[in-house]
Amino acid sequence: MTHDERVLDLLGVFHYVVGALMILGASIFLIHLAMGVAMVTGHFPEGGADAPPQFMGWMFIIIPGLLILAAWTLAAFIIYAGKSLRRRTGHGLCLAMAGIECIFMPFGTILGIFTLVTLMKEDVRLLFDGKGKGDTPVHPERNEPGK
């Protein structure tokens, strides 16, 4: 295994970690979502005269729901990019995700920059095309060439 292959495998693992951290970070909005459901159903704060207006409950449902959906979708793409890095497939997808990751300080920025620098090397590009060492891409999950 060459140095570039080891770096790609390591970057793939770091993509898994950043994707998991993004899922965890976005899950904080589940609290707001639960508060919105409680407001709409009349269980917050025990109904009565002090209850917030109904539209506030819907705002606490819609906005966090969209944020959770967007963040979890992006996290899934980041995790998929990590899998693609390890399999040496989807060079364009990996480049695009590395660029998008740069928005998310600090871990996404660091990982995105290192991934972009690595993917711009000609030797790494050849690994993705299957023309690198041995002419067949190696799939680390299966430890077998080709397929």
Number of C-alpha atoms within 10 A of each C-alpha: 7 8 8 15 21 12 17 22 20 15 22 24 17 18 29 20 17 20 26 17 14 20 19 14 13 18 17 12 19 16 12 19 22 15 19 25 17 18 24 21 12 17 14 17 13 11 13 10 7 9 14 15 11 13 12 13 22 16 15 22 22 15 15 21 16 12 15 20 14 13 19 20 15 18 24 17 17 28 22 20 28 26 22 20 26 22 21 26 18 16 18 12 16 25 19 14 22 25 17 15 25 19 12 14 10 10 16 23 17 14 20 24 15 15 24 17 11 18 22 12 11 10 16 20 16 15 24 21 16 17 14 16 14 10 13 16 21 21 16 14 9 9 8 11 12 10 8
